[in-house]
Each structure stands twice: as structure tokens, then as C-alpha cells.
Amino acid sequence: MDLADRALTAGELVDMKWKLGVAVSSDECKSLNSPFVTMTLRVADSSGKISTHTIEMTVTQFQHFSQQMKEMASRMEMV
């Protein structure tokens, strides 16, 4: 399977939502105060079936992810 075939089977991003939250405490830490980002992706496969994927990451991880998406978009515009 070549790269083009794999790209076609990856699915289509139908919707993406994100929200910022703060974990204020846990069983092990009474004063956590740790911000995080939750992303919910809805992806349609080739038959049209939609699946939902939820990803939770630190703010730093989200910023890195965002930068990678910007770089990909920039490179795709060149093609």
C-alpha cells in the first residue's frame, strides 16, 4: 500500500472541538491546579461511519500539536 492509498483510508475529519480545563485536585494531590486541553475529534471512515476520539493533553502538548498543524497546513499549500 503506497502513501496515497494510506491517506485515503485514514478517514475524513468531520468535526473537531476543544476545551480548556483545570484539574483542581486528585486522590494524591489536594491542590493540583493543573490546566489541560481536551480535544474531541469526529472522523468518518470510507463507508461514512462516524467515530469519536477524545484526546487529553497538557497545554504545552496542545501548543506543540497546534504548531505541527500549522506547519502541515503551510506545506500542503505549497503542493
Rosetta constraint file for C-alpha pairs under 8 A:
AtomPair CA 1 CA 5 HARMONIC 5.98 0.50
AtomPair CA 1 CA 6 HARMONIC 6.65 0.50
AtomPair CA 2 CA 6 HARMONIC 6.42 0.50
AtomPair CA 3 CA 7 HARMONIC 6.17 0.50
AtomPair CA 4 CA 8 HARMONIC 6.39 0.50
AtomPair CA 5 CA 9 HARMONIC 6.53 0.50
AtomPair CA 6 CA 10 HARMONIC 6.33 0.50
AtomPair CA 7 CA 11 HARMONIC 7.91 0.50
AtomPair CA 9 CA 45 HARMONIC 7.26 0.50
AtomPair CA 9 CA 46 HARMONIC 6.75 0.50
AtomPair CA 10 CA 45 HARMONIC 7.30 0.50
AtomPair CA 11 CA 43 HARMONIC 6.03 0.50
AtomPair CA 11 CA 44 HARMONIC 5.41 0.50
AtomPair CA 11 CA 45 HARMONIC 4.50 0.50
AtomPair CA 11 CA 46 HARMONIC 6.33 0.50
AtomPair CA 12 CA 43 HARMONIC 5.40 0.50
AtomPair CA 12 CA 44 HARMONIC 5.13 0.50
AtomPair CA 12 CA 45 HARMONIC 6.51 0.50
AtomPair CA 13 CA 41 HARMONIC 7.15 0.50
AtomPair CA 13 CA 42 HARMONIC 6.10 0.50
AtomPair CA 13 CA 43 HARMONIC 4.61 0.50
AtomPair CA 13 CA 44 HARMONIC 6.54 0.50
AtomPair CA 14 CA 41 HARMONIC 7.66 0.50
AtomPair CA 14 CA 42 HARMONIC 5.39 0.50
AtomPair CA 14 CA 43 HARMONIC 5.41 0.50
AtomPair CA 14 CA 44 HARMONIC 6.47 0.50
AtomPair CA 15 CA 41 HARMONIC 5.88 0.50
AtomPair CA 15 CA 42 HARMONIC 5.07 0.50
AtomPair CA 15 CA 43 HARMONIC 7.22 0.50
AtomPair CA 16 CA 39 HARMONIC 7.01 0.50
AtomPair CA 16 CA 40 HARMONIC 5.71 0.50
AtomPair CA 16 CA 41 HARMONIC 4.61 0.50
AtomPair CA 16 CA 42 HARMONIC 6.37 0.50
AtomPair CA 17 CA 39 HARMONIC 5.69 0.50
AtomPair CA 17 CA 40 HARMONIC 5.24 0.50
AtomPair CA 17 CA 41 HARMONIC 6.66 0.50
AtomPair CA 18 CA 37 HARMONIC 6.73 0.50
AtomPair CA 18 CA 38 HARMONIC 5.48 0.50
AtomPair CA 18 CA 39 HARMONIC 4.28 0.50
AtomPair CA 18 CA 40 HARMONIC 6.22 0.50
AtomPair CA 19 CA 37 HARMONIC 5.67 0.50
AtomPair CA 19 CA 38 HARMONIC 5.40 0.50
AtomPair CA 19 CA 39 HARMONIC 6.67 0.50
AtomPair CA 20 CA 35 HARMONIC 7.12 0.50
AtomPair CA 20 CA 36 HARMONIC 5.88 0.50
AtomPair CA 20 CA 37 HARMONIC 4.60 0.50
AtomPair CA 20 CA 38 HARMONIC 6.51 0.50
AtomPair CA 21 CA 35 HARMONIC 5.64 0.50
AtomPair CA 21 CA 36 HARMONIC 5.33 0.50
AtomPair CA 21 CA 37 HARMONIC 6.17 0.50
AtomPair CA 21 CA 38 HARMONIC 7.60 0.50
AtomPair CA 22 CA 33 HARMONIC 6.05 0.50
AtomPair CA 22 CA 34 HARMONIC 5.36 0.50
AtomPair CA 22 CA 35 HARMONIC 4.16 0.50
AtomPair CA 22 CA 36 HARMONIC 5.99 0.50
AtomPair CA 23 CA 32 HARMONIC 6.32 0.50
AtomPair CA 23 CA 33 HARMONIC 5.46 0.50
AtomPair CA 23 CA 34 HARMONIC 5.14 0.50
AtomPair CA 23 CA 35 HARMONIC 6.26 0.50
AtomPair CA 23 CA 36 HARMONIC 7.52 0.50
AtomPair CA 24 CA 30 HARMONIC 7.63 0.50
AtomPair CA 24 CA 31 HARMONIC 6.02 0.50
AtomPair CA 24 CA 32 HARMONIC 4.98 0.50
AtomPair CA 24 CA 33 HARMONIC 4.40 0.50
AtomPair CA 24 CA 34 HARMONIC 6.62 0.50
AtomPair CA 25 CA 29 HARMONIC 5.71 0.50
AtomPair CA 25 CA 30 HARMONIC 4.83 0.50
AtomPair CA 25 CA 31 HARMONIC 5.19 0.50
AtomPair CA 25 CA 32 HARMONIC 4.72 0.50
AtomPair CA 25 CA 33 HARMONIC 6.79 0.50
AtomPair CA 26 CA 30 HARMONIC 6.10 0.50
AtomPair CA 26 CA 31 HARMONIC 7.91 0.50
AtomPair CA 26 CA 32 HARMONIC 6.94 0.50
AtomPair CA 35 CA 58 HARMONIC 6.72 0.50
AtomPair CA 35 CA 59 HARMONIC 6.59 0.50
AtomPair CA 36 CA 56 HARMONIC 6.95 0.50
AtomPair CA 36 CA 57 HARMONIC 5.76 0.50
AtomPair CA 36 CA 58 HARMONIC 4.56 0.50
AtomPair CA 36 CA 59 HARMONIC 5.41 0.50
AtomPair CA 37 CA 56 HARMONIC 5.74 0.50
AtomPair CA 37 CA 57 HARMONIC 5.42 0.50
AtomPair CA 37 CA 58 HARMONIC 6.06 0.50
AtomPair CA 37 CA 59 HARMONIC 6.06 0.50
AtomPair CA 37 CA 62 HARMONIC 6.78 0.50
AtomPair CA 38 CA 54 HARMONIC 6.99 0.50
AtomPair CA 38 CA 55 HARMONIC 5.72 0.50
AtomPair CA 38 CA 56 HARMONIC 4.40 0.50
AtomPair CA 38 CA 57 HARMONIC 6.51 0.50
AtomPair CA 39 CA 54 HARMONIC 5.65 0.50
AtomPair CA 39 CA 55 HARMONIC 5.14 0.50
AtomPair CA 39 CA 56 HARMONIC 6.31 0.50
AtomPair CA 40 CA 52 HARMONIC 6.83 0.50
AtomPair CA 40 CA 53 HARMONIC 5.71 0.50
AtomPair CA 40 CA 54 HARMONIC 4.44 0.50
AtomPair CA 40 CA 55 HARMONIC 6.44 0.50
AtomPair CA 41 CA 52 HARMONIC 5.65 0.50
AtomPair CA 41 CA 53 HARMONIC 5.13 0.50
AtomPair CA 41 CA 54 HARMONIC 6.31 0.50
AtomPair CA 42 CA 50 HARMONIC 6.38 0.50
AtomPair CA 42 CA 51 HARMONIC 5.66 0.50
AtomPair CA 42 CA 52 HARMONIC 4.51 0.50
AtomPair CA 42 CA 53 HARMONIC 6.42 0.50
AtomPair CA 43 CA 50 HARMONIC 5.38 0.50
AtomPair CA 43 CA 51 HARMONIC 5.39 0.50
AtomPair CA 43 CA 52 HARMONIC 6.41 0.50
AtomPair CA 43 CA 53 HARMONIC 7.89 0.50
AtomPair CA 44 CA 48 HARMONIC 5.22 0.50
AtomPair CA 44 CA 49 HARMONIC 5.32 0.50
AtomPair CA 44 CA 50 HARMONIC 4.24 0.50
AtomPair CA 44 CA 51 HARMONIC 6.42 0.50
AtomPair CA 45 CA 49 HARMONIC 5.52 0.50
AtomPair CA 45 CA 50 HARMONIC 6.50 0.50
AtomPair CA 45 CA 51 HARMONIC 7.99 0.50
AtomPair CA 57 CA 61 HARMONIC 5.80 0.50
AtomPair CA 57 CA 62 HARMONIC 6.20 0.50
AtomPair CA 58 CA 62 HARMONIC 6.23 0.50
AtomPair CA 59 CA 63 HARMONIC 6.16 0.50
AtomPair CA 60 CA 64 HARMONIC 6.29 0.50
AtomPair CA 61 CA 65 HARMONIC 6.13 0.50
AtomPair CA 62 CA 66 HARMONIC 6.02 0.50
AtomPair CA 63 CA 67 HARMONIC 6.22 0.50
AtomPair CA 64 CA 68 HARMONIC 6.29 0.50
AtomPair CA 65 CA 69 HARMONIC 6.30 0.50
AtomPair CA 66 CA 70 HARMONIC 6.32 0.50
AtomPair CA 67 CA 71 HARMONIC 6.26 0.50
AtomPair CA 68 CA 72 HARMONIC 6.19 0.50
AtomPair CA 69 CA 73 HARMONIC 6.12 0.50
AtomPair CA 70 CA 74 HARMONIC 6.15 0.50
AtomPair CA 71 CA 75 HARMONIC 6.22 0.50
AtomPair CA 72 CA 76 HARMONIC 6.09 0.50
AtomPair CA 73 CA 77 HARMONIC 6.32 0.50
AtomPair CA 74 CA 78 HARMONIC 6.77 0.50
AtomPair CA 75 CA 79 HARMONIC 6.92 0.50
